[in-house]
Amino acid sequence: MLGAVETRSVSPVFVGRAEELGTLHDALARSREGEPQALLIAGEAGVGKTRLVEEFAAAARRRGAVVALGGCVEIGADGLPFAPFSTALRALRRELPGELAAAAAGQEEELARLLPELGESGTGRHDEDGMARLFELTARLLERIAAGHTVVVALEDLHWADASTRHLLAYLFCTLRTGRLVVLATYRSDDIHRRHPLRPLLAELDRLRTVRRLELARFSREEVCRQVAGILAHEPAPDQIDAIFERSDGNAFFVEELAVAGHEGCRTGLTDSLRDLLLVRVEGMPEPAQQVARIVAEGGSTVEYRLLAAVARLAEDDLIEALRAAVNASILAPAPGGDGYRFRHSLVREAVSDDLLPGERSRLNRRYAEALESDPTLVPADQRAARLASYWYHAHDPAKALPAVLDASVEARHRHAYAEQLRLLERAMELWDTAPDAVRRTLRPVDYAEVYPPCGCDPATPLRHLDLLAEAAVAGRLCGERERALKITKRALRLLDDEDDPLRSAWFWIQRSRLVQGLARGDGWKEIATAQELVRGLPPSEVHAEVLATAAHWSMLHEPGPEALTAAERAVEYARMVGADDIESNARLTLGGLMVDAGQIEAGLTHMYEVRDEVVARSLASIVGRSHVNLPSVLEGVGRSEESVGILREGLRLTGAMGLRDAEAWIWSNLAESLISLGRWDEAVEAAGNAQRRGQTAGPHGSGANSLAFLALARGHVPEAARHLAEGRAAYGPHDPMPQHDLPVSCLTIAVAVAEGRLPDARAELARTLESGFPPGTQRYAWPLLLEAATAEADARALPAARDGRAEALDGIFRTVKRLTTNAPVWLAHERWVRAELQRAEGLSTPDTWSEVVTAFEPLERPYDLARVRYRLAESLLTGGGEDERDRATELLRLAHAVARHLAARPLAESVTALAQRARLPLAPVSEPALTPADPAEALGLTSRERDVLRLVAVGHTNRRIAEELFISPKTASVHVSNILAKLGVSGRGEAAAVAHRLGLFPAESLIPRPAG
């Protein structure tokens, strides 16, 4: 038995770390203000990370915070899925049972995947959103709990974390926005080699300004002296400190071990290996205690007492005596919760484990597995399958390991731990050939592979190798390991090359298509087309329906038209025949959208509304998200923006409750678009920002950037618009072009180029777009683009530099207008607008033409567009109109100006103001005092010299003649004329003269040419 000093190898004095502890306390203080804090604590093994967390946790509790600790559990080389989060949530449940229950209300089935105590986890269909949905609900749970309490969640040993834990932690660090919450995690920096799985996460978190990283350095000599004094309870001799400091190099744990060893007179303090020091301390215990230490070392991070007793096979008194010796020697310690034991420091466990002989390690793992098979209650239920699989695997018994690994993969999938499921399935592939045939004939049947048809007719048929590849391909796609999943699909297709199995081949080709798109290596159509050929002529099946639905959805996004419509109709028909409800719902959404594009608006919308109602009633999360994205988008596409906004608001509520973060981001981006149409621009800015913040994929980010670019341009902020345009273009990338992405980007590219005075670049973009063409159903993107180009040509009509290329641009626009569909009032109005701009570009604009455009827009809910065409009508009326036309123009300009000011659309407001000033029309009602100067020339901003020049322009003088009259150079006269044209908002000298006459700028006699002298 060791003496009293040995039981106090941990210093009772907390040494150093003042700066780091100050940072943690600062984070706690900030969190109390409702600002969540995220921290990473890094340091080499033994440097004192756990001690720092313990000190901070104790101080946080004294200040009223609730502290939940969780550690990553290592079993052999394996990590348990979500183990630290499950442990931390259990701690929160113990501390705040009522608050946690209220925060989880309505989502118990999903959250039970992390905290089984909440009830049975859901068994619904798994999809790409499943893991993200769980992560979002976990974030919401923590935010709700932290709304009323300061909460500290500390996760230790992140270097052992499973992939799902790493992904969830990254999600929380990126998304937590509110709540009195501190989330911190520790990891060993010396373990993070170049290929360590934690390394990419650390690189990602380094880019987040909201995450602070603390690097714990080794102790200085002074700090080592204080630590040793605390351990020995007296001041050590200087030479002893020198020796310990030199040997430990300031590592806190080694300082403790060397201090105890030196106090006992142990010579190992002088050996070359600190590992030997750790082992000799173990070897100094009685043999039963050493035996127990070896058993615990191979059992995992923590071993439950009953499991340890079953594996040790000692009499209970002997086991307890051995445990007491190990605890008194500070080798083992009771686990938090008091139901097991763990090594006081993982370095000791690793040293003991590394010292085991290969046969000894296998034997211990076998004894663990056998004990757990005999009594499954020896470990928590949520750990049982994973630990049994690990024990059998490390026991090197393929016959036992293969079925155990496959069972553990099912448990991992139930928890949405798809990365762990994939790892287990890959381990099953490794074991497959070494397992006896008799074992393979008794394996479990296919667990989950979407609509993949298992080998064999009976659903209870044991798993075959191809089935295993199918499960792994799905798991890889769902966890984002697309490269690994793609290799698995290629392997499966090679196996199928020699078999006549078109249905399974088609299924793998569809998987490959999704993976190719996800990896940005193509648009996936080649793979879809291959799958279509394989199922052609086969009887209806779920695979056949999925192939058709996938082809229709791809075509809707890339090449909408009659073929896509036919594929969607067949997909609905086949899915209905085989009872594939989810495929049918998705296909009906696609079909409804294609029908609207084809002109069957009400019938198509009816389909989409029906699907929306059905999936909401059935709580089909992924399709609920899609229905509330697609339906409002289609409504916006036919000009029913107000109706779209109502559905989008409901979609935000549903996706928020269901944790569908990416669908929520798409909804925000669609909401921004509809709010722009409705003239609610400040709300649109907020919605677009939310789309970018909430989105996890490129689509919502790109769409949000496009909306912000449009608004910036309409408000006169051209550099800002160019920046957002670049963001949108980068988000979409070049690998998978879609009209719904490319055409809005092209439209904005034209608009920004025009605003920056780069008309040739705008024409080049127009030519490229017209050459590519507008597929059927893309009129919602085509009309704004054509309008932008036609308006640019009309505005540049009088510019000599714009003449080259002008005819080709106008001809291209005109020919496209003749072919483009106007399947809704909004696009019929746009057609008239584009045609009016084309007439204006030719100098043929008339009030009647613009009056028709205004009439077309007046019943639509598009105030900005209406203001723009009212401005054009007023401009047309003022060109040679009488008093009645002036009155009407005045009212039109007042209406347009009011909208422009409300929207902060500065360019439109300035154009309206300039036109009113040139025409001497008051924008304010008559009852208001006139704010314009009495002198119209002053109102137009003309200088006295420019007034003189304009007088001479009005009588038809050339620049040379003006120069002679005013005794200036012809070049100076030319500059004055250019300034005058700009201030009057006209494109030529004749129009300037007309404005001067109409406004009565000069008395009639002053315009009589002087006789030649």
Secondary structure, DSSP 8 states (H G I E B T S, - for coil): ---TGGGG-S-SS--S-HHHHHHHHHHHHHHTTT--EEEEEEE-TTSSHHHHHHHHHHHHHHTT-EEEEEE--EETTEE-TTHHHHHHHHHHHHH-HHHHHHHHTT-HHHHTTT-GGG---------TTHHHHHHHHHHHHHHHHTTTS-EEEEEE-GGG--HHHHHHHHHHHHH--SSSEEEEEEEEGGG--TT-THHHHHHHHHT-TTEEEEE-----HHHHHHHHHHHHTS---HHHHHHHHHHHTT-HHHHHHHHHHHHTT-GGGGSS-HHHHHHHHHHTS-HHHHHHHHHHHHH-S-EEHHHHHHHH---HHHHHHHHHHHHHTTSEEE-TTSSEEEESSHHHHHHHHHTS-HHHHHHHHHHHHHHHHH-GGGS-HHHHHHHHHHHHHHTT-HHHHHHHHHHHHHHHHHTT-HHHHHHHHHHHHHHHTTS-HHHHTT-------TT---SSSSTTS---HHHHHHHHHHHHHHTT-HHHHHHHHHHHHHHHTTS--HHHHHHHHHHHHHHHHHTTS--SHHHHHHHHHHHTT----HHHHHHHHHHHHHHHHHS-SHHHHHHHHHHHHHHHHHT-HHHHHHHHHHHHHHHHHTT-HHHHHHHHHHHHHHHHHHT-HHHHHHHHHHHHHHHHHTT-HHHHHHHHHHHHHHHHHHT-HHHHHHHHHHHHHHHHHTT-HHHHHHHHHHHHHH-SSHHHHHHHHHHHHHHHHHTT-HHHHHHHHHHHHHHH-SSS--HHHHHHHHHHHHHHHHHTT-HHHHHHHHHHHHHH---TT-HHHHHHHHHHHHHHHHHTTT-GGG-TTHHHHHHHHHHHHHHS---SHHHHHHHHHHHHHHHHHTT---HHHHHHHHHHHTTSS-HHHHHHHHHHHHHHHHSS--HHHHHHHHHHHHHHHHHHHHHT-HHHHHHHHHHHHHHT--SS-TTS---S-SSHHHHTT--HHHHHHHHHHHTT--HHHHHHHHT--HHHHHHHHHHHHHHHT-SSHHHHHHHHHHHT-S-GGGGS-----
